[in-house]
């Protein structure tokens, strides 16, 4: 988490601050019966999430589609975290418990902490984009910007990974009907990435599903002499395929 840019910290504050205000709203309403304070806290949480300025990629940059990569993870994190992180305070407000809400946290809160990982995924995509240059690519992320010259790349290979099973399981078990729906919709999604193998050693992963027009970057690498797996590039259109497309 250390070494993040100011933009990345702001994105984390957007999500964590909104979560704190919404937890407060739930506690005011269900724990103490203060509807006015609950509405105020909920309004502040929504305002914080919407009002903080978001990072703007430069013109021509490739960046992740916001709905599947940013907004849906944010919603999933809130759906998962809110009931588990607010429940200890609500119970402690209505009944006396040894250790108060902090003692209850040990038994109730852990599933809600999964939201921290989900918020990090959304923050990473929010802060990431790619700018294609004639001799390389500029990569921006939550830890800053990096320049990658085409001459530094040895090979680009394809990689496919399923989403971590624990995310779907946690949403299905603890997220209620809405969390179960998200798990069914996204639990079997496979992430496709282009793994860049550097000549000096090490690799970098570029998600293909999130960034539109990644074919432009891959074609530019191939034209610069970089070995790119054929699976990452579109198949050439044969005459038979062209006739089928024309007939369709």
C-alpha angles and dihedrals in degrees: 000000000000120000093044122148122247088253092056092049089051091053091051090049089051092058101035093044092050089049093051092051092048091049088051090050092053092049094047091050104037099026104040104011094238100147095173093052090046092054091047093051092046091049092050090050093052091044092052092050093049102035103052109096115252124222113267118215115224120261112285094018122139112233139167121277104257102220101058097028104039115010098042094050089047090053092045091051093050093046091051099041103040101069096042099043095043097043096075092054093044093051093045090050092055100037138024114255130178106257092012118235092337092064091049089050090071091061104032111026106060097085089053091057088072084079089073090066091045091050089051090055091052092046092050093053092043091056099040130092140143128228116198116218129182093255103028148333133278112220120200123190143150091287097049140270130314133189118221116192116206089234089064093060120090101179142344117216135181124250132182124194132174119232113267108278093223091066093058092041093051093047092047096046102037108018098075122224093324093050091047089052091052090049091053093047099045106017095094098041115128120215114223117203140176108228111209112209111204122216091229091053133269132073140246125206122218114191111228098192096056101043117065119217093022086146087075091060093045093048091049089052091049092048089051090058099263117142107243122184112250090231089068095055127070116261115253113258111250124203091254091051091048091052091050091050091048092047091049 
